[in-house]
Amino acid sequence: MVAHGDLTGDDRDEAAVLVGCREDGANYETHEVIAYTSAAAGVRPMGSLGERQMRQDYARSAPGGVLWGFTRAAVTIRNHRLVLERYADGAHAAPRWVVTMQYRWDRDRFRLAAKPSRTRCCP
């Protein structure tokens, strides 16, 4: 999945690419979002947001919480923020929440911009 929008406030679009890696025999993936920017020399990676950081950021607001996969609206860029939607908590096959996490670009890395919000999942 690829999202386009201005992450840095420079009025130029960047791209955020969601990539996943599934281990042999696993029924889940680990994820990373890689952001790209364009310059005179061409497109270049500007930074990434890994599974470990996303899990740690979620755990600070929901101790003991577990992040699962991404929703269909997984990655967007709005108001200079990288917005991620993931399933969380409950069972892997029956998650309890959809969690929205917002990140801002801070010179050389992504930082959580707001406390993750949760809405009930999958009635």
MODELLER restraints for C-alpha pairs under 7 A, 6 or more apart:
rsr = mdl.restraints
at = mdl.atoms
rsr.add(forms.Gaussian(group=physical.xy_distance, feature=features.Distance(at['CA:1:A'], at['CA:17:A']), mean=5.85, stdev=0.5))
rsr.add(forms.Gaussian(group=physical.xy_distance, feature=features.Distance(at['CA:1:A'], at['CA:18:A']), mean=5.32, stdev=0.5))
rsr.add(forms.Gaussian(group=physical.xy_distance, feature=features.Distance(at['CA:2:A'], at['CA:15:A']), mean=6.64, stdev=0.5))
rsr.add(forms.Gaussian(group=physical.xy_distance, feature=features.Distance(at['CA:2:A'], at['CA:16:A']), mean=5.60, stdev=0.5))
rsr.add(forms.Gaussian(group=physical.xy_distance, feature=features.Distance(at['CA:2:A'], at['CA:17:A']), mean=4.53, stdev=0.5))
rsr.add(forms.Gaussian(group=physical.xy_distance, feature=features.Distance(at['CA:2:A'], at['CA:18:A']), mean=6.41, stdev=0.5))
rsr.add(forms.Gaussian(group=physical.xy_distance, feature=features.Distance(at['CA:3:A'], at['CA:15:A']), mean=5.62, stdev=0.5))
rsr.add(forms.Gaussian(group=physical.xy_distance, feature=features.Distance(at['CA:3:A'], at['CA:16:A']), mean=5.16, stdev=0.5))
rsr.add(forms.Gaussian(group=physical.xy_distance, feature=features.Distance(at['CA:3:A'], at['CA:17:A']), mean=6.60, stdev=0.5))
rsr.add(forms.Gaussian(group=physical.xy_distance, feature=features.Distance(at['CA:3:A'], at['CA:75:A']), mean=6.16, stdev=0.5))
rsr.add(forms.Gaussian(group=physical.xy_distance, feature=features.Distance(at['CA:3:A'], at['CA:76:A']), mean=5.25, stdev=0.5))
rsr.add(forms.Gaussian(group=physical.xy_distance, feature=features.Distance(at['CA:3:A'], at['CA:77:A']), mean=6.37, stdev=0.5))
rsr.add(forms.Gaussian(group=physical.xy_distance, feature=features.Distance(at['CA:4:A'], at['CA:13:A']), mean=6.04, stdev=0.5))
rsr.add(forms.Gaussian(group=physical.xy_distance, feature=features.Distance(at['CA:4:A'], at['CA:14:A']), mean=5.72, stdev=0.5))
rsr.add(forms.Gaussian(group=physical.xy_distance, feature=features.Distance(at['CA:4:A'], at['CA:15:A']), mean=4.56, stdev=0.5))
rsr.add(forms.Gaussian(group=physical.xy_distance, feature=features.Distance(at['CA:4:A'], at['CA:16:A']), mean=6.44, stdev=0.5))
rsr.add(forms.Gaussian(group=physical.xy_distance, feature=features.Distance(at['CA:4:A'], at['CA:77:A']), mean=6.39, stdev=0.5))
rsr.add(forms.Gaussian(group=physical.xy_distance, feature=features.Distance(at['CA:5:A'], at['CA:13:A']), mean=4.47, stdev=0.5))
rsr.add(forms.Gaussian(group=physical.xy_distance, feature=features.Distance(at['CA:5:A'], at['CA:14:A']), mean=5.48, stdev=0.5))
rsr.add(forms.Gaussian(group=physical.xy_distance, feature=features.Distance(at['CA:5:A'], at['CA:15:A']), mean=6.61, stdev=0.5))
rsr.add(forms.Gaussian(group=physical.xy_distance, feature=features.Distance(at['CA:5:A'], at['CA:77:A']), mean=5.31, stdev=0.5))
rsr.add(forms.Gaussian(group=physical.xy_distance, feature=features.Distance(at['CA:6:A'], at['CA:12:A']), mean=5.54, stdev=0.5))
rsr.add(forms.Gaussian(group=physical.xy_distance, feature=features.Distance(at['CA:6:A'], at['CA:13:A']), mean=4.37, stdev=0.5))
rsr.add(forms.Gaussian(group=physical.xy_distance, feature=features.Distance(at['CA:6:A'], at['CA:14:A']), mean=5.60, stdev=0.5))
rsr.add(forms.Gaussian(group=physical.xy_distance, feature=features.Distance(at['CA:6:A'], at['CA:80:A']), mean=5.40, stdev=0.5))
rsr.add(forms.Gaussian(group=physical.xy_distance, feature=features.Distance(at['CA:7:A'], at['CA:14:A']), mean=6.29, stdev=0.5))
rsr.add(forms.Gaussian(group=physical.xy_distance, feature=features.Distance(at['CA:7:A'], at['CA:80:A']), mean=4.24, stdev=0.5))
rsr.add(forms.Gaussian(group=physical.xy_distance, feature=features.Distance(at['CA:7:A'], at['CA:81:A']), mean=5.78, stdev=0.5))
rsr.add(forms.Gaussian(group=physical.xy_distance, feature=features.Distance(at['CA:7:A'], at['CA:105:A']), mean=6.37, stdev=0.5))
rsr.add(forms.Gaussian(group=physical.xy_distance, feature=features.Distance(at['CA:8:A'], at['CA:80:A']), mean=6.24, stdev=0.5))
rsr.add(forms.Gaussian(group=physical.xy_distance, feature=features.Distance(at['CA:8:A'], at['CA:105:A']), mean=6.26, stdev=0.5))
rsr.add(forms.Gaussian(group=physical.xy_distance, feature=features.Distance(at['CA:9:A'], at['CA:80:A']), mean=6.22, stdev=0.5))
rsr.add(forms.Gaussian(group=physical.xy_distance, feature=features.Distance(at['CA:14:A'], at['CA:35:A']), mean=6.87, stdev=0.5))
rsr.add(forms.Gaussian(group=physical.xy_distance, feature=features.Distance(at['CA:14:A'], at['CA:36:A']), mean=5.67, stdev=0.5))
rsr.add(forms.Gaussian(group=physical.xy_distance, feature=features.Distance(at['CA:14:A'], at['CA:37:A']), mean=4.79, stdev=0.5))
rsr.add(forms.Gaussian(group=physical.xy_distance, feature=features.Distance(at['CA:15:A'], at['CA:35:A']), mean=5.53, stdev=0.5))
rsr.add(forms.Gaussian(group=physical.xy_distance, feature=features.Distance(at['CA:15:A'], at['CA:36:A']), mean=5.13, stdev=0.5))
rsr.add(forms.Gaussian(group=physical.xy_distance, feature=features.Distance(at['CA:15:A'], at['CA:37:A']), mean=6.58, stdev=0.5))
rsr.add(forms.Gaussian(group=physical.xy_distance, feature=features.Distance(at['CA:16:A'], at['CA:33:A']), mean=6.27, stdev=0.5))
rsr.add(forms.Gaussian(group=physical.xy_distance, feature=features.Distance(at['CA:16:A'], at['CA:34:A']), mean=5.62, stdev=0.5))
rsr.add(forms.Gaussian(group=physical.xy_distance, feature=features.Distance(at['CA:16:A'], at['CA:35:A']), mean=4.33, stdev=0.5))
rsr.add(forms.Gaussian(group=physical.xy_distance, feature=features.Distance(at['CA:16:A'], at['CA:36:A']), mean=6.40, stdev=0.5))
rsr.add(forms.Gaussian(group=physical.xy_distance, feature=features.Distance(at['CA:17:A'], at['CA:33:A']), mean=5.41, stdev=0.5))
rsr.add(forms.Gaussian(group=physical.xy_distance, feature=features.Distance(at['CA:17:A'], at['CA:34:A']), mean=5.22, stdev=0.5))
rsr.add(forms.Gaussian(group=physical.xy_distance, feature=features.Distance(at['CA:17:A'], at['CA:35:A']), mean=6.29, stdev=0.5))
rsr.add(forms.Gaussian(group=physical.xy_distance, feature=features.Distance(at['CA:18:A'], at['CA:32:A']), mean=5.97, stdev=0.5))
rsr.add(forms.Gaussian(group=physical.xy_distance, feature=features.Distance(at['CA:18:A'], at['CA:33:A']), mean=4.52, stdev=0.5))
rsr.add(forms.Gaussian(group=physical.xy_distance, feature=features.Distance(at['CA:18:A'], at['CA:34:A']), mean=6.61, stdev=0.5))
rsr.add(forms.Gaussian(group=physical.xy_distance, feature=features.Distance(at['CA:19:A'], at['CA:31:A']), mean=5.71, stdev=0.5))
rsr.add(forms.Gaussian(group=physical.xy_distance, feature=features.Distance(at['CA:19:A'], at['CA:32:A']), mean=5.46, stdev=0.5))
rsr.add(forms.Gaussian(group=physical.xy_distance, feature=features.Distance(at['CA:19:A'], at['CA:33:A']), mean=6.23, stdev=0.5))
rsr.add(forms.Gaussian(group=physical.xy_distance, feature=features.Distance(at['CA:20:A'], at['CA:29:A']), mean=5.78, stdev=0.5))
rsr.add(forms.Gaussian(group=physical.xy_distance, feature=features.Distance(at['CA:20:A'], at['CA:30:A']), mean=5.57, stdev=0.5))
rsr.add(forms.Gaussian(group=physical.xy_distance, feature=features.Distance(at['CA:20:A'], at['CA:31:A']), mean=4.40, stdev=0.5))
rsr.add(forms.Gaussian(group=physical.xy_distance, feature=features.Distance(at['CA:20:A'], at['CA:32:A']), mean=6.47, stdev=0.5))
rsr.add(forms.Gaussian(group=physical.xy_distance, feature=features.Distance(at['CA:21:A'], at['CA:29:A']), mean=5.22, stdev=0.5))
rsr.add(forms.Gaussian(group=physical.xy_distance, feature=features.Distance(at['CA:21:A'], at['CA:30:A']), mean=5.39, stdev=0.5))
rsr.add(forms.Gaussian(group=physical.xy_distance, feature=features.Distance(at['CA:21:A'], at['CA:31:A']), mean=6.44, stdev=0.5))
rsr.add(forms.Gaussian(group=physical.xy_distance, feature=features.Distance(at['CA:22:A'], at['CA:28:A']), mean=6.25, stdev=0.5))
rsr.add(forms.Gaussian(group=physical.xy_distance, feature=features.Distance(at['CA:22:A'], at['CA:29:A']), mean=4.41, stdev=0.5))
rsr.add(forms.Gaussian(group=physical.xy_distance, feature=features.Distance(at['CA:22:A'], at['CA:30:A']), mean=6.58, stdev=0.5))
rsr.add(forms.Gaussian(group=physical.xy_distance, feature=features.Distance(at['CA:30:A'], at['CA:51:A']), mean=6.14, stdev=0.5))
rsr.add(forms.Gaussian(group=physical.xy_distance, feature=features.Distance(at['CA:31:A'], at['CA:50:A']), mean=6.43, stdev=0.5))
rsr.add(forms.Gaussian(group=physical.xy_distance, feature=features.Distance(at['CA:31:A'], at['CA:51:A']), mean=5.31, stdev=0.5))
rsr.add(forms.Gaussian(group=physical.xy_distance, feature=features.Distance(at['CA:32:A'], at['CA:48:A']), mean=6.82, stdev=0.5))
rsr.add(forms.Gaussian(group=physical.xy_distance, feature=features.Distance(at['CA:32:A'], at['CA:49:A']), mean=5.64, stdev=0.5))
rsr.add(forms.Gaussian(group=physical.xy_distance, feature=features.Distance(at['CA:32:A'], at['CA:50:A']), mean=4.41, stdev=0.5))
rsr.add(forms.Gaussian(group=physical.xy_distance, feature=features.Distance(at['CA:32:A'], at['CA:51:A']), mean=5.79, stdev=0.5))
rsr.add(forms.Gaussian(group=physical.xy_distance, feature=features.Distance(at['CA:33:A'], at['CA:48:A']), mean=5.50, stdev=0.5))
rsr.add(forms.Gaussian(group=physical.xy_distance, feature=features.Distance(at['CA:33:A'], at['CA:49:A']), mean=5.11, stdev=0.5))
rsr.add(forms.Gaussian(group=physical.xy_distance, feature=features.Distance(at['CA:33:A'], at['CA:50:A']), mean=6.47, stdev=0.5))
rsr.add(forms.Gaussian(group=physical.xy_distance, feature=features.Distance(at['CA:34:A'], at['CA:47:A']), mean=6.04, stdev=0.5))
rsr.add(forms.Gaussian(group=physical.xy_distance, feature=features.Distance(at['CA:34:A'], at['CA:48:A']), mean=4.28, stdev=0.5))
rsr.add(forms.Gaussian(group=physical.xy_distance, feature=features.Distance(at['CA:34:A'], at['CA:49:A']), mean=6.49, stdev=0.5))
rsr.add(forms.Gaussian(group=physical.xy_distance, feature=features.Distance(at['CA:35:A'], at['CA:45:A']), mean=5.87, stdev=0.5))
rsr.add(forms.Gaussian(group=physical.xy_distance, feature=features.Distance(at['CA:35:A'], at['CA:46:A']), mean=5.66, stdev=0.5))
rsr.add(forms.Gaussian(group=physical.xy_distance, feature=features.Distance(at['CA:35:A'], at['CA:47:A']), mean=5.48, stdev=0.5))
rsr.add(forms.Gaussian(group=physical.xy_distance, feature=features.Distance(at['CA:35:A'], at['CA:48:A']), mean=5.86, stdev=0.5))
rsr.add(forms.Gaussian(group=physical.xy_distance, feature=features.Distance(at['CA:36:A'], at['CA:43:A']), mean=6.59, stdev=0.5))
rsr.add(forms.Gaussian(group=physical.xy_distance, feature=features.Distance(at['CA:36:A'], at['CA:44:A']), mean=5.53, stdev=0.5))
rsr.add(forms.Gaussian(group=physical.xy_distance, feature=features.Distance(at['CA:36:A'], at['CA:45:A']), mean=4.26, stdev=0.5))
rsr.add(forms.Gaussian(group=physical.xy_distance, feature=features.Distance(at['CA:36:A'], at['CA:46:A']), mean=5.27, stdev=0.5))
rsr.add(forms.Gaussian(group=physical.xy_distance, feature=features.Distance(at['CA:37:A'], at['CA:43:A']), mean=5.68, stdev=0.5))
rsr.add(forms.Gaussian(group=physical.xy_distance, feature=features.Distance(at['CA:37:A'], at['CA:44:A']), mean=5.61, stdev=0.5))
rsr.add(forms.Gaussian(group=physical.xy_distance, feature=features.Distance(at['CA:37:A'], at['CA:45:A']), mean=6.27, stdev=0.5))
rsr.add(forms.Gaussian(group=physical.xy_distance, feature=features.Distance(at['CA:37:A'], at['CA:46:A']), mean=6.17, stdev=0.5))
rsr.add(forms.Gaussian(group=physical.xy_distance, feature=features.Distance(at['CA:38:A'], at['CA:44:A']), mean=6.14, stdev=0.5))
rsr.add(forms.Gaussian(group=physical.xy_distance, feature=features.Distance(at['CA:47:A'], at['CA:108:A']), mean=6.84, stdev=0.5))
rsr.add(forms.Gaussian(group=physical.xy_distance, feature=features.Distance(at['CA:47:A'], at['CA:109:A']), mean=6.06, stdev=0.5))
rsr.add(forms.Gaussian(group=physical.xy_distance, feature=features.Distance(at['CA:49:A'], at['CA:110:A']), mean=6.47, stdev=0.5))
rsr.add(forms.Gaussian(group=physical.xy_distance, feature=features.Distance(at['CA:55:A'], at['CA:67:A']), mean=6.41, stdev=0.5))
rsr.add(forms.Gaussian(group=physical.xy_distance, feature=features.Distance(at['CA:58:A'], at['CA:116:A']), mean=6.73, stdev=0.5))
rsr.add(forms.Gaussian(group=physical.xy_distance, feature=features.Distance(at['CA:59:A'], at['CA:65:A']), mean=5.65, stdev=0.5))
rsr.add(forms.Gaussian(group=physical.xy_distance, feature=features.Distance(at['CA:61:A'], at['CA:115:A']), mean=6.75, stdev=0.5))
rsr.add(forms.Gaussian(group=physical.xy_distance, feature=features.Distance(at['CA:61:A'], at['CA:116:A']), mean=6.99, stdev=0.5))
rsr.add(forms.Gaussian(group=physical.xy_distance, feature=features.Distance(at['CA:65:A'], at['CA:89:A']), mean=5.61, stdev=0.5))
rsr.add(forms.Gaussian(group=physical.xy_distance, feature=features.Distance(at['CA:66:A'], at['CA:88:A']), mean=5.49, stdev=0.5))
rsr.add(forms.Gaussian(group=physical.xy_distance, feature=features.Distance(at['CA:66:A'], at['CA:89:A']), mean=4.90, stdev=0.5))
rsr.add(forms.Gaussian(group=physical.xy_distance, feature=features.Distance(at['CA:67:A'], at['CA:86:A']), mean=6.80, stdev=0.5))
rsr.add(forms.Gaussian(group=physical.xy_distance, feature=features.Distance(at['CA:67:A'], at['CA:87:A']), mean=6.11, stdev=0.5))
rsr.add(forms.Gaussian(group=physical.xy_distance, feature=features.Distance(at['CA:67:A'], at['CA:88:A']), mean=4.40, stdev=0.5))
rsr.add(forms.Gaussian(group=physical.xy_distance, feature=features.Distance(at['CA:67:A'], at['CA:89:A']), mean=6.38, stdev=0.5))
rsr.add(forms.Gaussian(group=physical.xy_distance, feature=features.Distance(at['CA:68:A'], at['CA:86:A']), mean=6.52, stdev=0.5))
rsr.add(forms.Gaussian(group=physical.xy_distance, feature=features.Distance(at['CA:68:A'], at['CA:87:A']), mean=5.14, stdev=0.5))
rsr.add(forms.Gaussian(group=physical.xy_distance, feature=features.Distance(at['CA:68:A'], at['CA:88:A']), mean=5.36, stdev=0.5))
rsr.add(forms.Gaussian(group=physical.xy_distance, feature=features.Distance(at['CA:68:A'], at['CA:92:A']), mean=6.44, stdev=0.5))
rsr.add(forms.Gaussian(group=physical.xy_distance, feature=features.Distance(at['CA:69:A'], at['CA:86:A']), mean=5.69, stdev=0.5))
rsr.add(forms.Gaussian(group=physical.xy_distance, feature=features.Distance(at['CA:69:A'], at['CA:87:A']), mean=5.67, stdev=0.5))
rsr.add(forms.Gaussian(group=physical.xy_distance, feature=features.Distance(at['CA:70:A'], at['CA:85:A']), mean=5.89, stdev=0.5))
rsr.add(forms.Gaussian(group=physical.xy_distance, feature=features.Distance(at['CA:70:A'], at['CA:86:A']), mean=4.15, stdev=0.5))
rsr.add(forms.Gaussian(group=physical.xy_distance, feature=features.Distance(at['CA:70:A'], at['CA:87:A']), mean=6.01, stdev=0.5))
rsr.add(forms.Gaussian(group=physical.xy_distance, feature=features.Distance(at['CA:71:A'], at['CA:85:A']), mean=5.75, stdev=0.5))
rsr.add(forms.Gaussian(group=physical.xy_distance, feature=features.Distance(at['CA:71:A'], at['CA:86:A']), mean=5.47, stdev=0.5))
rsr.add(forms.Gaussian(group=physical.xy_distance, feature=features.Distance(at['CA:71:A'], at['CA:87:A']), mean=6.63, stdev=0.5))
rsr.add(forms.Gaussian(group=physical.xy_distance, feature=features.Distance(at['CA:73:A'], at['CA:85:A']), mean=6.52, stdev=0.5))
rsr.add(forms.Gaussian(group=physical.xy_distance, feature=features.Distance(at['CA:74:A'], at['CA:84:A']), mean=5.38, stdev=0.5))
rsr.add(forms.Gaussian(group=physical.xy_distance, feature=features.Distance(at['CA:74:A'], at['CA:85:A']), mean=4.78, stdev=0.5))
rsr.add(forms.Gaussian(group=physical.xy_distance, feature=features.Distance(at['CA:74:A'], at['CA:86:A']), mean=6.65, stdev=0.5))
rsr.add(forms.Gaussian(group=physical.xy_distance, feature=features.Distance(at['CA:75:A'], at['CA:83:A']), mean=5.77, stdev=0.5))
rsr.add(forms.Gaussian(group=physical.xy_distance, feature=features.Distance(at['CA:75:A'], at['CA:84:A']), mean=4.82, stdev=0.5))
rsr.add(forms.Gaussian(group=physical.xy_distance, feature=features.Distance(at['CA:75:A'], at['CA:85:A']), mean=6.69, stdev=0.5))
rsr.add(forms.Gaussian(group=physical.xy_distance, feature=features.Distance(at['CA:76:A'], at['CA:82:A']), mean=6.06, stdev=0.5))
rsr.add(forms.Gaussian(group=physical.xy_distance, feature=features.Distance(at['CA:76:A'], at['CA:83:A']), mean=5.18, stdev=0.5))
rsr.add(forms.Gaussian(group=physical.xy_distance, feature=features.Distance(at['CA:76:A'], at['CA:84:A']), mean=6.67, stdev=0.5))
rsr.add(forms.Gaussian(group=physical.xy_distance, feature=features.Distance(at['CA:77:A'], at['CA:83:A']), mean=5.80, stdev=0.5))
rsr.add(forms.Gaussian(group=physical.xy_distance, feature=features.Distance(at['CA:80:A'], at['CA:104:A']), mean=6.81, stdev=0.5))
rsr.add(forms.Gaussian(group=physical.xy_distance, feature=features.Distance(at['CA:81:A'], at['CA:102:A']), mean=6.17, stdev=0.5))
rsr.add(forms.Gaussian(group=physical.xy_distance, feature=features.Distance(at['CA:81:A'], at['CA:103:A']), mean=5.46, stdev=0.5))
rsr.add(forms.Gaussian(group=physical.xy_distance, feature=features.Distance(at['CA:81:A'], at['CA:104:A']), mean=4.90, stdev=0.5))
rsr.add(forms.Gaussian(group=physical.xy_distance, feature=features.Distance(at['CA:82:A'], at['CA:102:A']), mean=5.67, stdev=0.5))
rsr.add(forms.Gaussian(group=physical.xy_distance, feature=features.Distance(at['CA:82:A'], at['CA:103:A']), mean=5.02, stdev=0.5))
rsr.add(forms.Gaussian(group=physical.xy_distance, feature=features.Distance(at['CA:82:A'], at['CA:104:A']), mean=6.30, stdev=0.5))
rsr.add(forms.Gaussian(group=physical.xy_distance, feature=features.Distance(at['CA:83:A'], at['CA:100:A']), mean=6.84, stdev=0.5))
rsr.add(forms.Gaussian(group=physical.xy_distance, feature=features.Distance(at['CA:83:A'], at['CA:101:A']), mean=5.76, stdev=0.5))
rsr.add(forms.Gaussian(group=physical.xy_distance, feature=features.Distance(at['CA:83:A'], at['CA:102:A']), mean=4.56, stdev=0.5))
rsr.add(forms.Gaussian(group=physical.xy_distance, feature=features.Distance(at['CA:83:A'], at['CA:103:A']), mean=6.44, stdev=0.5))
rsr.add(forms.Gaussian(group=physical.xy_distance, feature=features.Distance(at['CA:84:A'], at['CA:100:A']), mean=5.62, stdev=0.5))
rsr.add(forms.Gaussian(group=physical.xy_distance, feature=features.Distance(at['CA:84:A'], at['CA:101:A']), mean=5.14, stdev=0.5))
rsr.add(forms.Gaussian(group=physical.xy_distance, feature=features.Distance(at['CA:84:A'], at['CA:102:A']), mean=6.39, stdev=0.5))
rsr.add(forms.Gaussian(group=physical.xy_distance, feature=features.Distance(at['CA:85:A'], at['CA:98:A']), mean=6.53, stdev=0.5))
rsr.add(forms.Gaussian(group=physical.xy_distance, feature=features.Distance(at['CA:85:A'], at['CA:99:A']), mean=5.56, stdev=0.5))
rsr.add(forms.Gaussian(group=physical.xy_distance, feature=features.Distance(at['CA:85:A'], at['CA:100:A']), mean=4.62, stdev=0.5))
rsr.add(forms.Gaussian(group=physical.xy_distance, feature=features.Distance(at['CA:85:A'], at['CA:101:A']), mean=6.48, stdev=0.5))
rsr.add(forms.Gaussian(group=physical.xy_distance, feature=features.Distance(at['CA:86:A'], at['CA:98:A']), mean=5.60, stdev=0.5))
rsr.add(forms.Gaussian(group=physical.xy_distance, feature=features.Distance(at['CA:86:A'], at['CA:99:A']), mean=5.24, stdev=0.5))
rsr.add(forms.Gaussian(group=physical.xy_distance, feature=features.Distance(at['CA:86:A'], at['CA:100:A']), mean=6.65, stdev=0.5))
rsr.add(forms.Gaussian(group=physical.xy_distance, feature=features.Distance(at['CA:87:A'], at['CA:95:A']), mean=5.96, stdev=0.5))
rsr.add(forms.Gaussian(group=physical.xy_distance, feature=features.Distance(at['CA:87:A'], at['CA:97:A']), mean=5.74, stdev=0.5))
rsr.add(forms.Gaussian(group=physical.xy_distance, feature=features.Distance(at['CA:87:A'], at['CA:98:A']), mean=4.62, stdev=0.5))
rsr.add(forms.Gaussian(group=physical.xy_distance, feature=features.Distance(at['CA:87:A'], at['CA:99:A']), mean=6.06, stdev=0.5))
rsr.add(forms.Gaussian(group=physical.xy_distance, feature=features.Distance(at['CA:88:A'], at['CA:95:A']), mean=5.62, stdev=0.5))
rsr.add(forms.Gaussian(group=physical.xy_distance, feature=features.Distance(at['CA:88:A'], at['CA:96:A']), mean=6.18, stdev=0.5))
rsr.add(forms.Gaussian(group=physical.xy_distance, feature=features.Distance(at['CA:88:A'], at['CA:97:A']), mean=5.14, stdev=0.5))
rsr.add(forms.Gaussian(group=physical.xy_distance, feature=features.Distance(at['CA:88:A'], at['CA:98:A']), mean=6.10, stdev=0.5))
rsr.add(forms.Gaussian(group=physical.xy_distance, feature=features.Distance(at['CA:88:A'], at['CA:99:A']), mean=6.44, stdev=0.5))
rsr.add(forms.Gaussian(group=physical.xy_distance, feature=features.Distance(at['CA:89:A'], at['CA:95:A']), mean=5.57, stdev=0.5))
rsr.add(forms.Gaussian(group=physical.xy_distance, feature=features.Distance(at['CA:89:A'], at['CA:96:A']), mean=5.43, stdev=0.5))
rsr.add(forms.Gaussian(group=physical.xy_distance, feature=features.Distance(at['CA:89:A'], at['CA:97:A']), mean=6.44, stdev=0.5))
rsr.add(forms.Gaussian(group=physical.xy_distance, feature=features.Distance(at['CA:90:A'], at['CA:96:A']), mean=4.82, stdev=0.5))
rsr.add(forms.Gaussian(group=physical.xy_distance, feature=features.Distance(at['CA:95:A'], at['CA:121:A']), mean=6.59, stdev=0.5))
rsr.add(forms.Gaussian(group=physical.xy_distance, feature=features.Distance(at['CA:96:A'], at['CA:120:A']), mean=6.20, stdev=0.5))
rsr.add(forms.Gaussian(group=physical.xy_distance, feature=features.Distance(at['CA:96:A'], at['CA:121:A']), mean=5.29, stdev=0.5))
rsr.add(forms.Gaussian(group=physical.xy_distance, feature=features.Distance(at['CA:97:A'], at['CA:118:A']), mean=5.87, stdev=0.5))
rsr.add(forms.Gaussian(group=physical.xy_distance, feature=features.Distance(at['CA:97:A'], at['CA:119:A']), mean=5.51, stdev=0.5))
rsr.add(forms.Gaussian(group=physical.xy_distance, feature=features.Distance(at['CA:97:A'], at['CA:120:A']), mean=4.74, stdev=0.5))
rsr.add(forms.Gaussian(group=physical.xy_distance, feature=features.Distance(at['CA:97:A'], at['CA:121:A']), mean=4.55, stdev=0.5))
rsr.add(forms.Gaussian(group=physical.xy_distance, feature=features.Distance(at['CA:98:A'], at['CA:118:A']), mean=5.60, stdev=0.5))
rsr.add(forms.Gaussian(group=physical.xy_distance, feature=features.Distance(at['CA:98:A'], at['CA:119:A']), mean=5.35, stdev=0.5))
rsr.add(forms.Gaussian(group=physical.xy_distance, feature=features.Distance(at['CA:98:A'], at['CA:120:A']), mean=6.31, stdev=0.5))
rsr.add(forms.Gaussian(group=physical.xy_distance, feature=features.Distance(at['CA:98:A'], at['CA:121:A']), mean=5.51, stdev=0.5))
rsr.add(forms.Gaussian(group=physical.xy_distance, feature=features.Distance(at['CA:99:A'], at['CA:116:A']), mean=6.38, stdev=0.5))
rsr.add(forms.Gaussian(group=physical.xy_distance, feature=features.Distance(at['CA:99:A'], at['CA:117:A']), mean=5.58, stdev=0.5))
rsr.add(forms.Gaussian(group=physical.xy_distance, feature=features.Distance(at['CA:99:A'], at['CA:118:A']), mean=4.50, stdev=0.5))
rsr.add(forms.Gaussian(group=physical.xy_distance, feature=features.Distance(at['CA:99:A'], at['CA:119:A']), mean=6.63, stdev=0.5))
rsr.add(forms.Gaussian(group=physical.xy_distance, feature=features.Distance(at['CA:100:A'], at['CA:116:A']), mean=5.57, stdev=0.5))
rsr.add(forms.Gaussian(group=physical.xy_distance, feature=features.Distance(at['CA:100:A'], at['CA:117:A']), mean=5.27, stdev=0.5))
rsr.add(forms.Gaussian(group=physical.xy_distance, feature=features.Distance(at['CA:100:A'], at['CA:118:A']), mean=6.43, stdev=0.5))
rsr.add(forms.Gaussian(group=physical.xy_distance, feature=features.Distance(at['CA:101:A'], at['CA:116:A']), mean=4.76, stdev=0.5))
rsr.add(forms.Gaussian(group=physical.xy_distance, feature=features.Distance(at['CA:101:A'], at['CA:117:A']), mean=6.85, stdev=0.5))
rsr.add(forms.Gaussian(group=physical.xy_distance, feature=features.Distance(at['CA:102:A'], at['CA:112:A']), mean=5.97, stdev=0.5))
rsr.add(forms.Gaussian(group=physical.xy_distance, feature=features.Distance(at['CA:102:A'], at['CA:113:A']), mean=5.51, stdev=0.5))
rsr.add(forms.Gaussian(group=physical.xy_distance, feature=features.Distance(at['CA:102:A'], at['CA:114:A']), mean=6.07, stdev=0.5))
rsr.add(forms.Gaussian(group=physical.xy_distance, feature=features.Distance(at['CA:103:A'], at['CA:110:A']), mean=5.86, stdev=0.5))
rsr.add(forms.Gaussian(group=physical.xy_distance, feature=features.Distance(at['CA:103:A'], at['CA:111:A']), mean=5.32, stdev=0.5))
rsr.add(forms.Gaussian(group=physical.xy_distance, feature=features.Distance(at['CA:103:A'], at['CA:112:A']), mean=4.43, stdev=0.5))
rsr.add(forms.Gaussian(group=physical.xy_distance, feature=features.Distance(at['CA:103:A'], at['CA:113:A']), mean=4.90, stdev=0.5))
rsr.add(forms.Gaussian(group=physical.xy_distance, feature=features.Distance(at['CA:104:A'], at['CA:110:A']), mean=5.55, stdev=0.5))
rsr.add(forms.Gaussian(group=physical.xy_distance, feature=features.Distance(at['CA:104:A'], at['CA:111:A']), mean=5.51, stdev=0.5))
rsr.add(forms.Gaussian(group=physical.xy_distance, feature=features.Distance(at['CA:104:A'], at['CA:112:A']), mean=6.44, stdev=0.5))
rsr.add(forms.Gaussian(group=physical.xy_distance, feature=features.Distance(at['CA:104:A'], at['CA:113:A']), mean=5.63, stdev=0.5))
rsr.add(forms.Gaussian(group=physical.xy_distance, feature=features.Distance(at['CA:105:A'], at['CA:111:A']), mean=6.48, stdev=0.5))
